[in-house]
Amino acid sequence: MKEIYFVIRNSDGDTTVRGVNKENLLQEIEDGDFGENGEHILKFLPSDDTNYWSDGILIIKGQIVVPKAKEVITKFNIE
């Protein structure tokens, strides 16, 4: 399965979530997209509300999952 990094940021009250591969993410960090030395990258989740993150950017490594329905049947029996 391919690694994906989710980049979450807030700008002017609008939250964006982007999925990028490792190579592109590292290039963006080197290009200064996350501050001069990556100083805008959050090391912890300061709040559930991204409006309180200031210039913070959260990076999460993971994968997109979709729940699948599961049929469950309960049967009773009396002897």
Backbone as a chain_set.jsonl record, in Angstrom:
{"seq": "MKEIYFVIRNSDGDTTVRGVNKENLLQEIEDGDFGENGEHILKFLPSDDTNYWSDGILIIKGQIVVPKAKEVITKFNIE", "coords": {"N": [[0.839, -1.178, 0.0], [0.509, 2.224, -0.763], [2.274, 4.924, 0.729], [0.82, 7.777, 2.218], [0.67, 11.195, 3.006], [-1.107, 13.381, 4.965], [-1.7, 16.73, 4.811], [-2.666, 19.215, 6.84], [-4.035, 22.369, 7.174], [-4.839, 25.743, 8.222], [-6.088, 28.702, 6.91], [-7.003, 31.94, 7.049], [-9.461, 31.178, 8.231], [-10.294, 29.067, 6.672], [-10.056, 25.659, 6.35], [-7.835, 23.342, 4.966], [-7.187, 20.148, 3.515], [-4.761, 18.1, 2.298], [-3.563, 15.376, 0.4], [-0.416, 14.011, 0.02], [2.515, 12.541, -1.514], [5.519, 11.099, -0.084], [7.903, 12.09, -1.262], [7.102, 14.507, -2.543], [6.183, 15.909, -0.3], [8.542, 16.195, 1.237], [9.976, 17.805, -0.536], [8.401, 20.131, -0.538], [8.786, 20.934, 2.11], [11.543, 21.453, 2.092], [11.494, 23.568, 0.279], [10.512, 25.566, 1.807], [7.805, 25.83, 2.335], [6.612, 25.316, 4.733], [7.521, 27.063, 6.562], [10.713, 28.617, 7.353], [12.507, 26.703, 8.517], [10.808, 24.571, 8.801], [9.293, 25.351, 10.933], [6.568, 25.8, 11.269], [5.33, 23.391, 11.407], [3.32, 21.355, 13.295], [3.866, 19.754, 16.429], [2.186, 18.564, 18.113], [-1.363, 18.249, 18.693], [-2.878, 21.178, 19.07], [-5.487, 22.069, 19.402], [-8.856, 21.013, 18.752], [-10.093, 22.605, 16.979], [-9.182, 24.093, 14.091], [-8.971, 26.825, 13.724], [-7.605, 27.854, 15.853], [-4.982, 27.256, 15.475], [-3.157, 29.059, 14.515], [-0.437, 29.71, 12.502], [0.067, 27.082, 12.238], [0.73, 23.802, 10.939], [-0.437, 20.606, 10.389], [0.781, 17.365, 9.983], [-0.094, 14.2, 8.97], [0.548, 10.811, 8.754], [-0.827, 8.24, 6.869], [-3.682, 6.386, 5.726], [-6.522, 6.437, 3.581], [-9.588, 5.24, 4.649], [-12.526, 3.278, 4.182], [-15.488, 2.479, 5.69], [-17.065, -0.731, 5.707], [-20.2, -2.192, 5.195], [-21.625, -4.531, 7.431], [-23.471, -7.397, 7.726], [-25.496, -8.352, 10.334], [-27.13, -10.824, 12.08], [-29.459, -11.759, 14.474], [-30.526, -14.646, 15.973], [-32.958, -16.584, 17.619], [-33.504, -19.507, 19.589], [-35.547, -22.007, 20.923], [-35.8, -24.867, 22.873]], "CA": [[0.0, 0.0, 0.0], [1.274, 3.449, -0.949], [2.246, 5.88, 1.84], [0.261, 9.09, 1.926], [0.781, 12.133, 4.11], [-2.17, 14.364, 4.937], [-1.245, 18.034, 5.273], [-3.846, 19.953, 7.282], [-3.685, 23.741, 7.558], [-5.919, 26.719, 8.254], [-5.701, 30.023, 6.433], [-8.149, 32.853, 7.021], [-10.684, 30.484, 8.61], [-10.581, 27.949, 5.77], [-9.187, 24.511, 6.58], [-7.602, 22.499, 3.798], [-6.539, 18.859, 3.741], [-4.197, 17.593, 1.041], [-2.793, 14.142, 0.475], [0.786, 14.074, -0.824], [3.457, 11.447, -1.285], [6.679, 11.461, 0.732], [8.859, 12.885, -2.032], [6.559, 15.863, -2.708], [6.151, 16.546, 1.012], [9.907, 16.602, 1.575], [10.334, 18.924, -1.407], [7.693, 21.316, -0.037], [9.463, 21.348, 3.344], [12.816, 22.052, 1.67], [11.2, 24.826, -0.412], [10.087, 26.563, 2.782], [6.343, 25.95, 2.387], [6.19, 25.104, 6.115], [8.396, 27.939, 7.338], [12.139, 28.537, 6.98], [13.07, 25.429, 8.962], [9.695, 23.709, 9.176], [8.806, 25.765, 12.262], [5.104, 25.825, 11.336], [4.835, 22.024, 11.544], [2.903, 21.094, 14.673], [4.365, 18.531, 17.056], [1.04, 18.016, 18.836], [-2.629, 18.846, 18.294], [-3.156, 22.206, 20.069], [-6.93, 22.233, 19.563], [-9.645, 20.351, 17.716], [-10.528, 23.673, 16.072], [-8.01, 24.594, 13.361], [-8.892, 28.285, 13.815], [-6.685, 28.187, 16.944], [-3.66, 26.759, 15.147], [-2.324, 30.15, 14.003], [0.198, 29.306, 11.246], [0.428, 25.677, 12.376], [0.404, 22.823, 9.897], [-0.379, 19.257, 10.936], [1.055, 16.323, 8.987], [-0.473, 12.879, 9.462], [0.85, 9.719, 7.827], [-1.889, 7.246, 6.99], [-4.374, 5.951, 4.527], [-7.962, 6.675, 3.596], [-10.339, 4.006, 4.833], [-13.969, 3.369, 3.989], [-16.12, 1.368, 6.398], [-17.9, -1.612, 4.902], [-21.368, -2.691, 5.931], [-21.562, -5.928, 7.853], [-24.799, -7.859, 8.085], [-25.52, -9.094, 11.585], [-28.462, -11.371, 12.32], [-29.623, -12.432, 15.753], [-31.553, -15.685, 15.915], [-33.257, -17.229, 18.891], [-33.954, -20.881, 19.486], [-36.043, -22.57, 22.177], [-35.991, -26.314, 22.732]], "C": [[0.891, 1.251, 0.0], [1.131, 4.385, 0.268], [1.66, 7.199, 1.379], [0.369, 9.934, 3.195], [-0.31, 13.187, 3.928], [-1.654, 15.645, 5.567], [-2.489, 18.866, 5.569], [-3.405, 21.33, 7.74], [-4.913, 24.624, 7.507], [-5.36, 28.048, 7.783], [-6.965, 30.861, 6.313], [-9.475, 32.142, 7.295], [-11.07, 29.327, 7.714], [-9.572, 26.828, 6.003], [-9.066, 23.707, 5.296], [-6.895, 21.218, 4.234], [-6.062, 18.364, 2.387], [-3.47, 16.291, 1.321], [-1.623, 14.232, -0.487], [1.668, 12.866, -0.537], [4.692, 11.99, -0.562], [7.641, 12.394, -0.017], [8.372, 14.331, -2.191], [6.521, 16.609, -1.383], [7.537, 17.039, 1.408], [10.356, 17.789, 0.725], [9.671, 20.217, -0.928], [8.344, 21.838, 1.245], [10.774, 22.047, 2.999], [12.612, 23.4, 0.988], [10.72, 25.921, 0.537], [8.585, 26.761, 2.885], [5.792, 25.799, 3.802], [7.012, 25.964, 7.076], [9.843, 27.706, 6.925], [12.76, 27.178, 7.309], [11.979, 24.461, 9.416], [9.066, 24.09, 10.499], [7.287, 25.817, 12.379], [4.498, 24.423, 11.487], [4.545, 21.747, 13.016], [3.449, 19.761, 15.166], [3.286, 17.851, 17.887], [-0.198, 18.754, 18.37], [-3.036, 19.885, 19.345], [-4.645, 22.386, 20.366], [-7.624, 21.445, 18.468], [-10.09, 21.339, 16.64], [-9.31, 24.284, 15.399], [-7.889, 26.115, 13.384], [-7.937, 28.739, 14.911], [-5.265, 27.711, 16.689], [-2.691, 27.843, 14.705], [-1.745, 29.725, 12.652], [0.538, 27.816, 11.227], [-0.086, 24.798, 11.251], [0.587, 21.445, 10.512], [-0.176, 18.268, 9.802], [0.743, 14.977, 9.633], [-0.158, 11.855, 8.375], [-0.242, 8.667, 7.978], [-2.454, 6.822, 5.665], [-5.853, 6.271, 4.683], [-8.648, 5.316, 3.723], [-11.822, 4.274, 4.658], [-14.597, 2.198, 4.731], [-17.015, 0.558, 5.462], [-19.035, -2.132, 5.765], [-21.182, -4.171, 6.257], [-22.951, -6.332, 8.309], [-24.702, -8.715, 9.343], [-26.951, -9.54, 11.846], [-28.458, -12.06, 13.678], [-30.778, -13.409, 15.623], [-31.728, -16.269, 17.313], [-33.75, -18.645, 18.633], [-34.413, -21.329, 20.873], [-36.274, -24.058, 21.947], [-37.012, -26.819, 23.721]], "O": [[1.905, 1.3, 0.695], [0.029, 4.608, 0.769], [1.963, 7.68, 0.287], [0.183, 9.441, 4.307], [-0.42, 13.804, 2.869], [-1.22, 15.648, 6.719], [-3.266, 19.183, 4.668], [-2.519, 21.46, 8.584], [-5.898, 24.307, 6.841], [-4.284, 28.466, 8.21], [-7.88, 30.523, 5.563], [-10.492, 32.457, 6.676], [-12.077, 28.665, 7.967], [-8.366, 27.036, 5.866], [-10.058, 23.426, 4.624], [-6.115, 21.208, 5.186], [-6.847, 18.224, 1.449], [-2.836, 16.134, 2.365], [-1.81, 14.498, -1.674], [1.587, 12.252, 0.527], [4.873, 13.202, -0.45], [8.129, 13.372, 0.548], [9.144, 15.27, -1.997], [6.794, 17.808, -1.339], [7.688, 18.173, 1.863], [11.044, 18.681, 1.222], [10.302, 21.274, -0.914], [8.442, 23.05, 1.442], [11.081, 23.106, 3.545], [13.46, 24.285, 1.103], [10.54, 27.068, 0.127], [8.13, 27.751, 3.458], [4.628, 26.119, 4.048], [7.172, 25.627, 8.25], [10.161, 26.734, 6.24], [13.451, 26.582, 6.482], [12.198, 23.635, 10.302], [8.388, 23.277, 11.128], [6.765, 25.872, 13.493], [3.289, 24.288, 11.675], [5.419, 21.888, 13.871], [3.491, 18.775, 14.43], [3.446, 16.707, 18.313], [-0.086, 19.789, 17.713], [-3.499, 19.503, 20.42], [-5.015, 22.809, 21.462], [-7.065, 21.23, 17.392], [-10.421, 20.943, 15.522], [-8.492, 24.925, 16.06], [-6.818, 26.649, 13.095], [-7.498, 29.889, 14.905], [-4.428, 27.755, 17.59], [-1.504, 27.565, 14.536], [-2.509, 29.408, 11.74], [1.213, 27.34, 10.315], [-1.165, 25.011, 10.697], [1.633, 21.147, 11.087], [-0.869, 18.321, 8.786], [1.252, 14.658, 10.707], [-0.552, 12.018, 7.22], [-0.549, 8.248, 9.094], [-1.796, 6.888, 4.627], [-6.364, 6.361, 5.8], [-8.329, 4.372, 3.0], [-12.308, 5.366, 4.952], [-14.28, 1.044, 4.443], [-17.638, 1.099, 4.549], [-18.838, -2.471, 6.933], [-20.653, -4.944, 5.458], [-23.539, -5.688, 9.177], [-23.93, -9.672, 9.406], [-27.875, -8.726, 11.834], [-27.562, -12.846, 13.987], [-31.876, -13.036, 15.21], [-30.772, -16.421, 18.074], [-34.337, -18.936, 17.591], [-33.746, -21.061, 21.873], [-36.87, -24.456, 20.946], [-37.304, -28.014, 23.751]]}, "num_chains": 1, "name": "protein.A"}
